Amino acid sequence: MSKSDIEKDYISRINLTLKYIDNNLDSELSLESLSKVALYSPFHFHRIFKALIGETPNAYIIRKRIEKTASVLLHKKHISITELSLQYGFNSNASFTRAFKKFYGISPSEFRKENPDKYSKISKLESKNGQENLPFNKYICNINNHLNWIKMNANIEVKKVPELKFVCMTHFGIHGVEDVFDKLVKWAKAEGLMKNPETKMARIFHDSFKITDPDKVRMSVCVLTDNAIAIEGEIDAGIIKKGKCIVGRFEITPNDFEKSWSSLFIWMNENGYKKAEENPFEIYHNDLREHPENKCIVDLHIPIE
């Protein structure tokens, strides 16, 4: 086996463990159990995981659990902090609070109080000392700016999206994602997947930029296809489940993606919808390099309950 093949095998097995971790954050995730998923010895698995992901397995799991609890604190007000600490493997409220505070700088209760969903209507955000940090009129102005952006730049529908099959490559962070798109397209062309003019590229976000460091956000860069493909190495496959989504069609530059996503989430909350557990994703309808203004024609999807 060549060095290149060995590296692809490493990536394939670590991708399996990342999926396993995502689906089992509320279960015991020992080094031994994860190494069995990857079919490595615990020592070998720990070394490879750290080299590819940049974190030890334990540090990665703790971060993912803390980020998951942060998301629940933001969006599910009825779940108590005690319930969260027990569900995600902390021995007590005290140990959970210490871990959370180390990560975000404030306690879970302070996080929930000071970070109401920033895409919902509130009268003000308060700083730690109780003083007004962002006045109501300025906050509403910010909401209105985003809603105006949506009105001027997007066509929004709420519709049922069918099951979508894809092949993909995993990428962490906001840097270098263009290279991953190019690499995947090159592979897809060699496999004959790009011969169909209806073939679309997509990107799935497994983490939220609201709670995860941008350099650690995990995403899948995808080619949507129904073709049966032999998956190996760094090429993975998956399914976007059918369901109801808010779909915003935008024609935007790469610099406008953040504003467009923020505006779409604001639109969601202003119109009384709630995000489902599934991951948001993008589907592209053109190559921006072929657009006269270097713009993407893209559908942003937010799965909703």
C-alpha positions in Angstrom: 0.0 0.0 0.0 1.4 3.4 -1.0 1.8 6.3 1.3 -1.1 8.1 -0.4 -3.3 5.0 0.0 -2.4 4.7 3.7 -3.3 8.4 4.3 -6.7 7.9 2.5 -7.3 4.9 4.7 -6.6 6.9 7.8 -9.0 9.6 6.7 -11.7 7.0 5.9 -11.5 5.4 9.3 -11.4 8.7 11.2 -14.4 9.9 9.3 -16.3 6.8 10.6 -15.4 7.7 14.2 -16.5 11.4 13.7 -19.9 10.2 12.6 -20.0 7.7 15.5 -19.2 10.5 18.0 -21.9 12.8 16.5 -24.5 10.1 17.0 -23.4 9.1 20.5 -22.6 12.2 22.4 -24.9 11.2 25.2 -23.3 7.8 25.5 -20.0 6.6 26.9 -17.2 7.3 24.3 -14.0 5.6 25.6 -10.8 5.5 23.7 -11.2 1.7 23.5 -14.7 1.9 22.0 -13.7 4.5 19.4 -10.6 2.6 18.4 -12.8 -0.5 17.7 -14.9 1.7 15.4 -11.8 2.7 13.5 -10.3 -0.8 13.6 -7.1 0.4 15.2 -5.4 -0.3 18.5 -6.1 2.5 21.1 -2.5 3.8 20.8 -2.5 3.9 17.0 -6.0 5.4 16.9 -5.1 8.2 19.4 -2.0 9.1 17.4 -3.8 9.2 14.0 -6.8 11.1 15.3 -4.6 13.8 16.9 -2.6 14.1 13.7 -5.6 14.5 11.4 -8.1 16.4 13.6 -5.6 18.5 15.6 -7.2 17.5 18.9 -7.0 14.4 21.1 -10.1 12.2 21.0 -11.0 13.2 24.5 -10.5 16.9 23.9 -12.6 16.6 20.7 -15.4 14.8 22.6 -15.5 17.3 25.4 -15.6 20.2 23.0 -18.5 18.6 21.0 -20.4 17.9 24.2 -20.0 21.4 25.5 -21.0 22.8 22.1 -24.0 20.6 22.1 -25.1 21.7 25.5 -24.6 25.4 24.4 -26.9 24.8 21.5 -29.6 23.2 23.8 -29.2 26.1 26.2 -29.9 28.5 23.4 -32.8 26.8 21.7 -34.5 24.5 24.3 -35.3 26.7 27.3 -37.4 23.9 29.0 -34.4 21.6 29.5 -32.7 22.2 32.9 -28.9 22.5 33.3 -29.0 19.5 35.6 -30.6 17.4 32.9 -28.0 18.5 30.4 -25.1 17.7 32.7 -26.4 14.2 33.3 -27.3 13.6 29.7 -23.8 14.4 28.4 -21.7 12.5 30.8 -20.8 15.0 33.5 -20.7 13.7 37.1 -22.4 16.8 38.6 -23.6 20.3 37.9 -20.3 21.5 39.4 -18.1 19.5 37.0 -20.3 20.5 34.0 -20.2 24.2 35.0 -16.4 24.1 35.4 -15.9 22.5 31.9 -18.4 24.9 30.3 -16.9 28.0 31.9 -13.4 26.9 30.8 -14.7 26.8 27.2 -17.0 29.9 27.1 -15.7 32.0 30.0 -19.1 32.1 31.7 -21.3 29.5 33.5 -24.1 27.7 31.7 -26.8 29.7 33.5 -25.0 33.0 32.5 -24.7 31.8 29.0 -28.4 31.0 28.8 -29.3 34.4 30.3 -27.0 36.5 28.3 -27.3 34.7 25.0 -31.0 34.5 24.1 -31.4 33.4 20.6 -29.9 36.3 18.8 -32.3 35.8 15.9 -35.4 36.3 18.0 -37.2 39.4 19.2 -35.9 40.6 22.6 -35.9 44.0 24.2 -32.2 44.1 25.0 -29.1 42.1 25.6 -27.5 42.6 29.0 -23.8 42.6 30.0 -22.6 40.6 33.0 -23.1 43.6 35.3 -26.7 44.0 34.3 -26.1 47.2 32.3 -27.6 47.6 28.9 -25.2 46.5 26.2 -27.3 46.7 23.1 -30.4 49.0 23.1 -33.7 47.7 21.8 -33.9 50.2 18.9 -30.4 49.3 17.7 -31.1 45.6 17.9 -34.4 45.9 16.0 -32.5 48.0 13.4 -30.1 45.1 13.0 -33.0 42.7 12.5 -34.6 45.0 10.0 -31.3 45.3 8.1 -31.1 41.6 7.8 -34.8 41.3 6.8 -34.3 44.0 4.1 -31.3 42.0 2.9 -33.5 38.9 2.5 -36.2 40.9 0.7 -33.7 42.4 -1.8 -31.5 39.4 -2.3 -33.5 36.2 -1.8 -36.6 34.3 -2.9 -37.7 32.2 0.2 -39.9 29.1 0.2 -40.9 26.6 2.8 -41.1 23.3 1.1 -40.6 19.6 1.4 -37.1 18.5 0.2 -36.7 14.9 -1.1 -34.0 12.6 0.2 -30.7 13.6 -1.3 -27.7 11.2 -1.7 -24.2 12.5 -1.9 -20.5 11.7 -2.0 -18.3 14.0 -0.1 -15.0 15.1 1.4 -14.7 16.3 5.0 -13.1 19.6 5.8 -12.6 21.6 9.1 -12.6 25.4 9.2 -13.2 28.2 6.8 -9.7 28.2 5.3 -8.9 26.1 2.3 -12.4 25.0 1.5 -12.0 26.1 -2.1 -9.2 23.6 -2.5 -11.5 20.8 -1.3 -14.2 21.8 -3.8 -11.6 21.7 -6.6 -10.3 18.3 -5.4 -13.7 16.8 -5.2 -14.7 18.1 -8.6 -11.6 16.6 -10.1 -12.4 13.2 -8.5 -16.0 13.4 -9.6 -15.1 14.2 -13.2 -12.8 11.2 -13.3 -15.7 9.1 -12.0 -18.0 10.5 -14.7 -20.3 12.2 -12.2 -20.1 15.6 -13.7 -21.3 14.6 -17.2 -24.9 15.2 -16.2 -25.5 19.0 -16.4 -28.0 18.6 -13.6 -25.4 17.4 -11.1 -25.1 19.8 -8.2 -22.4 20.6 -5.6 -23.5 21.1 -2.0 -22.0 21.8 1.5 -23.4 20.5 4.8 -22.5 22.2 8.1 -22.1 19.8 11.0 -21.4 22.6 13.5 -22.8 26.0 14.1 -20.7 29.1 13.7 -22.6 30.6 16.7 -21.0 28.1 19.1 -18.0 26.6 17.4 -14.7 28.2 16.6 -14.7 28.9 12.8 -11.4 27.1 12.4 -13.1 23.9 13.9 -16.4 23.9 12.2 -16.8 20.6 10.4 -18.4 20.5 7.0 -19.0 18.0 4.2 -18.2 19.3 0.6 -20.5 17.2 -1.6 -21.6 16.1 -5.0 -25.2 15.2 -5.1 -25.6 11.9 -7.0 -27.8 8.8 -7.2 -25.0 6.8 -8.9 -23.7 3.8 -7.1 -20.1 4.7 -6.2 -17.4 2.6 -4.6 -16.4 4.7 -1.6 -12.8 4.6 -0.4 -10.2 6.7 1.3 -11.1 10.3 1.8 -14.3 10.1 -0.3 -17.3 9.4 1.9 -21.0 9.1 1.2 -24.2 9.9 3.0 -27.9 11.0 2.8 -29.7 14.2 3.5 -33.0 13.0 4.9 -36.2 14.2 3.3 -38.0 16.8 5.3 -39.4 20.3 5.4 -36.9 23.2 4.9 -36.8 26.9 4.6 -35.1 27.4 1.3 -33.6 30.8 0.4 -32.4 31.2 -3.2 -29.5 33.8 -3.3 -27.3 35.2 -6.0 -24.3 36.4 -3.9 -20.6 36.8 -3.7 -18.6 34.6 -1.3 -18.3 37.5 1.1 -22.1 37.6 1.4 -22.7 34.1 2.7 -22.4 35.0 6.4 -24.9 37.8 6.1 -27.3 35.6 4.0 -27.3 32.8 6.5 -27.8 35.2 9.4 -30.7 36.8 7.6 -32.3 33.5 6.8 -32.2 32.4 10.4 -33.7 35.8 11.4 -36.5 35.2 8.9 -37.1 31.8 10.3 -37.6 33.1 13.8 -39.6 36.1 12.8 -42.0 33.8 11.0 -42.4 31.4 13.9 -40.5 28.4 12.6 -38.1 26.2 14.7 -35.0 24.6 13.4 -35.0 20.8 13.3 -32.1 18.6 14.5 -30.8 18.0 11.0 -27.9 20.1 9.6 -28.2 23.2 7.5 -26.9 22.8 3.9 -26.2 24.7 0.7 -26.9 23.6 -2.9 -25.1 25.4 -5.7 -26.5 26.0 -9.1 -23.5 27.4 -10.9 -19.7 27.9 -10.9 -19.1 31.4 -9.6 -16.0 31.6 -11.9 -18.3 31.5 -14.9 -20.6 34.2 -13.5 -20.1 37.7 -15.0 -20.0 39.2 -11.4 -18.3 36.1 -9.8 -21.5 35.3 -7.9 -22.9 32.1 -6.6 -26.5 31.1 -7.4 -27.2 29.0 -4.3 -30.0 27.6 -2.2 -29.5 27.8 1.6 -31.5 25.2 3.4 -32.6 25.3 7.1 -34.4 22.0 8.1 -37.4 22.9 10.3 -39.7 21.0 12.6 
